[in-house]
């Protein structure tokens, strides 16, 4: 590296870089560092990169690493290998894992927005990839090896041949085969949780929306459903799934739609029709919780469980991310309370971000929400968004985080009645103790800055 010595190879997890063709290699002279919010920081605990995780290069960004000789951070922007400057590398974790650190990178002056993935700090150590993460949910049903397309594709063809006029089934076949949605794949594999998307419109403009982005930001990862399915189309799919699938669940409110509660009349009619044919299985709704009385009415019509999404329990940060239209942060809280009082099993889908979600005032606000709402299950989901864009959008984002592991420690000690996890669960598991994730943490491998 021009201007200083990088002769000594380090024994600690080292920086990963990539060439312009995406070929990844380690740079053994610099130790890998991560970020917590906007702060570069040590990664004290690593785990082997979970099976099924993905690796990404980060364009027009520079990786930073710790130089053990100079005892300071060094940017990689000045390293040239042949005729190119290497790119930073990040990981997208398999389901069930929570990242503890963001990639230790700096954007260039006009870096493009990154697509909506949850970018995680990843390094090389003792012959393997390692990630700054821990497992929060031991449920193995959602692991990538359970979703083999060689089994899936013939099943899709069979189902489409059985119901050639069902538009919703065709839509979900596309989700399963092209977008590789695990829930959609479950539908065709006759197991577990399957999706029932119904809404083409939304009353929020989330910064990290997967199915819609305004022109000039970045391309959404997939398209939103463009039609309103009929009750008949919904029931044809839902009743069959609830009748034949083990641990059967059907869920309104998927990534390939807008806000389902805006289609509450359709959902209410579909719930009644489904329950007129079968009492088996769980009917679930993923929602932003924008219409409290409407949500309460759906629970009374037969909705078994509800999951409300949050990025923060601080109103200014909630509004900065969700950009709600014609509803407020207080409506979301009231929805949670009413849904729980009406008898629903209540999940919070907490979209977590290292260095922000683990700030003390975030933890305090979350504990207040837990007490006020009586939530049953807290899902910790890595927020899919360009890290620098999210930090810039959050008010007062420069406070230091306590650490994602510390957040979980506080929740486990102070909110013992709340299950922690990552996935929706069928009603057979409501109230049961959750399996603890087996610890696969590597020994501490040293502290960088």
NORDATA-V502850 format. One record per residue. OMEGA is omega as a letter, one per 40 degrees, with the letter a starting at -180 (none if undefined). Layout:
omega->OMEGA
omega->OMEGA
This chain:
omega->a
omega->i
omega->i
omega->a
omega->i
omega->a
omega->a
omega->i
omega->a
omega->i
omega->a
omega->a
omega->a
omega->a
omega->i
omega->i
omega->i
omega->i
omega->a
omega->i
omega->i
omega->i
omega->a
omega->i
omega->i
omega->i
omega->a
omega->a
omega->i
omega->i
omega->a
omega->i
omega->i
omega->i
omega->i
omega->a
omega->a
omega->a
omega->i
omega->a
omega->i
omega->i
omega->a
omega->a
omega->a
omega->i
omega->i
omega->i
omega->a
omega->i
omega->i
omega->i
omega->a
omega->i
omega->a
omega->i
omega->a
omega->a
omega->i
omega->i
omega->i
omega->i
omega->i
omega->i
omega->a
omega->i
omega->a
omega->i
omega->a
omega->a
omega->i
omega->i
omega->i
omega->i
omega->a
omega->a
omega->a
omega->i
omega->i
omega->i
omega->a
omega->a
omega->a
omega->i
omega->a
omega->a
omega->i
omega->a
omega->i
omega->i
omega->i
omega->a
omega->i
omega->i
omega->i
omega->a
omega->i
omega->i
omega->i
omega->a
omega->i
omega->i
omega->i
omega->a
omega->i
omega->i
omega->i
omega->a
omega->a
omega->i
omega->i
omega->i
omega->i
omega->i
omega->a
omega->i
omega->i
omega->a
omega->a
omega->i
omega->a
omega->a
omega->i
omega->a
omega->i
omega->i
omega->i
omega->i
omega->i
omega->a
omega->i
omega->a
omega->i
omega->a
omega->a
omega->a
omega->a
omega->i
omega->a
omega->a
omega->a
omega->i
omega->a
omega->a
omega->i
omega->a
omega->a
omega->a
omega->i
omega->i
omega->a
omega->a
omega->i
omega->i
omega->i
omega->a
omega->i
omega->a
omega->i
omega->i
omega->i
omega->a
omega->a
omega->a
omega->a
omega->a
omega->a
omega->i
omega->i
omega->i
omega->a
omega->i
omega->i
omega->i
omega->a
omega->a
omega->a
omega->a
omega->i
omega->i
omega->a
omega->i
omega->i
omega->i
omega->i
omega->a
omega->a
omega->i
omega->i
omega->a
omega->i
omega->a
omega->i
omega->a
omega->i
omega->i
omega->a
omega->a
omega->i
omega->a
omega->a
omega->i
omega->i
omega->i
omega->a
omega->i
omega->a
omega->a
omega->a
omega->a
omega->i
omega->i
omega->i
omega->a
omega->i
omega->i
omega->i
omega->a
omega->i
omega->a
omega->i
omega->a
omega->i
omega->i
omega->a
omega->a
omega->i
omega->a
omega->i
omega->i
omega->a
omega->i
omega->i
omega->a
omega->i
omega->i
omega->a
omega->a
omega->i
omega->a
omega->a
omega->a
omega->a
omega->a
omega->i
omega->a
omega->a
omega->i
omega->i
omega->a
omega->i
omega->i
omega->a
omega->i
omega->a
omega->i
omega->i
omega->a
omega->a
omega->a
omega->i
omega->i
omega->a
omega->i
omega->i
omega->a
omega->i
omega->i
omega->a
omega->i
omega->a
omega->a
omega->i
omega->a
omega->i
omega->a
omega->i
omega->i
omega->a
omega->i
omega->a
omega->i
omega->a
omega->i
omega->i
omega->a
omega->i
omega->i
omega->a
omega->a
omega->a
omega->a
omega->i
omega->i
omega->i
omega->a
omega->i
omega->i
omega->a
omega->i
omega->i
omega->i
omega->a
omega->a
omega->a
omega->i
omega->a
omega->a
omega->i
omega->i
omega->a
omega->i
omega->i
omega->a
omega->a
omega->i
omega->i
omega->a
omega->a
omega->a
omega->a
omega->a
omega->a
omega->i
omega->i
omega->i
omega->a
omega->i
omega->i
omega->i
omega->a
omega->i
omega->i
omega->i
omega->a
omega->a
omega->a
omega->i
omega->i
omega->a
omega->i
omega->i
omega->i
omega->i
omega->a
omega->i
omega->i
omega->i
omega->a
omega->a
omega->a
omega->a
omega->a
omega->i
omega->i
omega->i
omega->a
omega->i
omega->a
omega->a
omega->i
omega->i
omega->i
omega->a
omega->i
omega->i
omega->i
omega->i
omega->i
omega->a
omega->a
omega->a
omega->a
omega->a
omega->a
omega->a
omega->i
omega->i
omega->i
omega->a
omega->i
omega->a
omega->i
omega->a
omega->i
omega->a
omega->a
omega->i
omega->a
omega->i
omega->a
omega->a
omega->a
omega->i
omega->i
omega->a
omega->a
omega->i
omega->a
omega->i
omega->i
omega->a
omega->a
omega->i
omega->i
omega->i
omega->a
omega->i
omega->i
omega->a
omega->a
omega->a
omega->a
omega->i
omega->a
omega->i
omega->a
omega->i
omega->i
omega->a
omega->a
omega->a
omega->i
omega->a
omega->i
omega->a
omega->i
omega->a
omega->i
omega->i
omega->i
omega->i
omega->i
omega->i
omega->i
omega->i
omega->i
omega->a
omega->i
omega->a
omega->i
omega->i
omega->i
omega->a
omega->i
omega->a
omega->i
omega->a
omega->none
